[in-house]
């Protein structure tokens, strides 16, 4: 048994901790795997990422946002800049025009306030 020469209970005592450790590692992995899978299920249950990858990704992102955990925030911080890099500037202009206009107005206001302070 595993290269051990054992007699009676001594062999059993040596193998039990090893088996418990192996099963707890497997169990921890299965729990992690299961909890990740469960976190994707609520919104993605009816969306097939192979057929509708954009809708699926949108649902996953909403789920991550609603989870509001350290892990979900880290995932969103990783995902958003990568997605933004792939968008065409014209699409950004169309989809986020109100945000862009508000941002530019705030910049102009800040510039005006800064210029007023300088004599």
Sine and cosine of phi, psi and omega as CSV:
sin_phi,cos_phi,sin_psi,cos_psi,sin_omega,cos_omega
0.00,0.00,0.95,-0.30,0.01,-1.00
0.81,0.59,0.49,0.87,0.02,-1.00
0.97,0.23,0.16,0.99,0.01,-1.00
-0.99,-0.14,0.64,-0.77,0.17,-0.98
-0.99,-0.17,0.89,-0.45,-0.13,-0.99
-0.81,-0.59,0.41,-0.91,0.12,-0.99
-0.72,-0.69,0.83,-0.56,0.11,-0.99
0.86,0.50,-0.75,-0.66,-0.13,-0.99
-0.96,0.27,-0.35,0.94,0.00,-1.00
-0.88,0.48,-0.69,0.73,0.01,-1.00
-0.90,0.44,-0.69,0.72,0.00,-1.00
-0.88,0.47,-0.67,0.74,-0.01,-1.00
-0.90,0.43,-0.57,0.82,0.01,-1.00
-0.96,0.27,-0.54,0.84,-0.06,-1.00
-0.99,0.11,-0.50,0.87,-0.06,-1.00
-0.86,0.51,-0.76,0.65,0.01,-1.00
-0.86,0.50,-0.62,0.79,0.01,-1.00
-0.90,0.43,-0.70,0.71,0.00,-1.00
-0.91,0.41,-0.64,0.77,0.02,-1.00
-0.90,0.44,-0.67,0.75,0.01,-1.00
-0.90,0.44,-0.72,0.69,0.00,-1.00
-0.89,0.46,-0.68,0.73,-0.03,-1.00
-0.95,0.33,-0.55,0.83,0.02,-1.00
-0.94,0.34,-0.58,0.81,0.08,-1.00
-0.89,0.46,-0.71,0.70,0.01,-1.00
-0.89,0.45,-0.69,0.73,-0.01,-1.00
-0.90,0.44,-0.70,0.72,0.03,-1.00
-0.87,0.50,-0.67,0.74,0.03,-1.00
-0.90,0.44,-0.70,0.71,0.00,-1.00
-0.89,0.45,-0.62,0.79,0.03,-1.00
-0.91,0.42,-0.73,0.68,0.03,-1.00
-0.86,0.51,-0.74,0.67,-0.01,-1.00
-0.88,0.48,-0.68,0.73,0.00,-1.00
-0.92,0.40,-0.68,0.74,-0.02,-1.00
-0.93,0.38,-0.59,0.81,0.05,-1.00
-0.91,0.42,-0.72,0.70,0.00,-1.00
-0.88,0.47,-0.67,0.74,0.01,-1.00
-0.90,0.44,-0.56,0.83,-0.01,-1.00
-0.92,0.39,-0.39,0.92,0.02,-1.00
-1.00,0.01,-0.27,0.96,-0.14,-0.99
-0.95,0.31,-0.67,0.74,-0.16,-0.99
-0.78,0.63,-0.77,0.64,-0.04,-1.00
-1.00,-0.06,-0.34,0.94,-0.12,-0.99
-0.99,-0.17,0.01,1.00,-0.07,-1.00
-0.82,0.58,-0.62,0.79,-0.09,-1.00
-0.97,-0.25,0.07,1.00,0.01,-1.00
-0.95,-0.30,0.77,-0.64,0.04,-1.00
-1.00,-0.10,0.91,-0.41,-0.04,-1.00
-0.89,0.45,-0.34,0.94,0.03,-1.00
-0.97,0.23,-0.57,0.82,-0.03,-1.00
-1.00,-0.04,-0.55,0.83,-0.03,-1.00
-0.72,-0.70,0.92,0.39,-0.10,-0.99
-0.88,0.47,-0.58,0.81,-0.03,-1.00
-0.93,0.36,-0.69,0.72,0.04,-1.00
-0.91,0.42,-0.66,0.75,0.02,-1.00
-0.88,0.48,-0.73,0.69,0.00,-1.00
-0.89,0.46,-0.66,0.75,0.05,-1.00
-0.86,0.52,-0.69,0.73,0.01,-1.00
-0.91,0.40,-0.65,0.76,0.03,-1.00
-0.90,0.44,-0.68,0.74,0.00,-1.00
-0.90,0.44,-0.65,0.76,0.06,-1.00
-0.89,0.46,-0.69,0.72,0.03,-1.00
-0.86,0.50,-0.71,0.71,0.01,-1.00
-0.88,0.48,-0.65,0.76,0.03,-1.00
-0.89,0.45,-0.69,0.72,-0.03,-1.00
-0.95,0.31,-0.44,0.90,0.03,-1.00
-0.91,0.42,-0.60,0.80,0.05,-1.00
0.76,0.65,0.78,0.62,0.08,-1.00
-0.92,-0.40,0.21,-0.98,0.04,-1.00
-0.86,0.51,-0.66,0.75,-0.01,-1.00
-0.92,0.38,-0.65,0.76,-0.03,-1.00
-0.94,0.35,-0.62,0.79,0.06,-1.00
-0.90,0.43,-0.65,0.76,0.04,-1.00
-0.89,0.45,-0.65,0.76,0.02,-1.00
-0.90,0.44,-0.66,0.75,0.01,-1.00
-0.93,0.38,-0.65,0.76,0.03,-1.00
-0.89,0.45,-0.51,0.86,0.04,-1.00
-0.97,0.24,-0.67,0.74,-0.15,-0.99
-0.97,0.24,-0.69,0.73,-0.13,-0.99
-0.86,0.51,-0.77,0.64,0.01,-1.00
-0.88,0.47,-0.57,0.82,0.00,-1.00
-0.92,0.39,-0.64,0.77,0.03,-1.00
-0.93,0.37,-0.65,0.76,-0.01,-1.00
-0.88,0.47,-0.56,0.83,0.00,-1.00
-0.89,0.46,-0.45,0.89,-0.09,-1.00
-1.00,-0.05,-0.17,0.99,-0.01,-1.00
-0.98,0.18,0.63,-0.78,0.09,-1.00
-0.95,0.31,0.62,-0.79,0.00,-1.00
-0.81,0.58,-0.61,0.80,0.02,-1.00
-0.89,0.46,-0.60,0.80,0.03,-1.00
-0.93,0.38,-0.66,0.75,0.04,-1.00
-0.87,0.49,-0.71,0.70,0.02,-1.00
-0.85,0.52,-0.67,0.75,-0.02,-1.00
-0.95,0.32,-0.76,0.65,-0.11,-0.99
-0.96,0.30,-0.56,0.83,-0.14,-0.99
-0.89,-0.46,0.44,0.90,-0.01,-1.00
-0.81,0.59,-0.72,0.69,0.01,-1.00
-0.87,0.48,-0.63,0.78,0.02,-1.00
-0.91,0.40,-0.68,0.74,-0.02,-1.00
-0.90,0.44,-0.71,0.70,0.00,-1.00
-0.88,0.48,-0.71,0.71,0.01,-1.00
-0.89,0.45,-0.66,0.75,0.02,-1.00
-0.88,0.47,-0.72,0.69,0.00,-1.00
-0.90,0.43,-0.60,0.80,0.06,-1.00
-0.90,0.44,-0.68,0.74,0.03,-1.00
-0.90,0.44,-0.64,0.77,0.05,-1.00
-0.89,0.45,-0.69,0.72,0.01,-1.00
-0.90,0.44,-0.68,0.74,0.03,-1.00
-0.88,0.47,-0.69,0.73,0.02,-1.00
-0.90,0.44,-0.66,0.76,0.03,-1.00
-0.90,0.44,-0.68,0.74,0.03,-1.00
-0.89,0.46,-0.70,0.71,0.02,-1.00
-0.89,0.45,-0.63,0.78,0.00,-1.00
-0.92,0.40,-0.67,0.75,0.00,-1.00
-0.92,0.39,-0.56,0.83,0.02,-1.00
-0.92,0.38,-0.53,0.85,-0.03,-1.00
-0.97,0.24,-0.44,0.90,-0.02,-1.00
-1.00,0.06,0.86,-0.52,-0.02,-1.00
-0.97,0.26,0.00,0.00,0.00,0.00
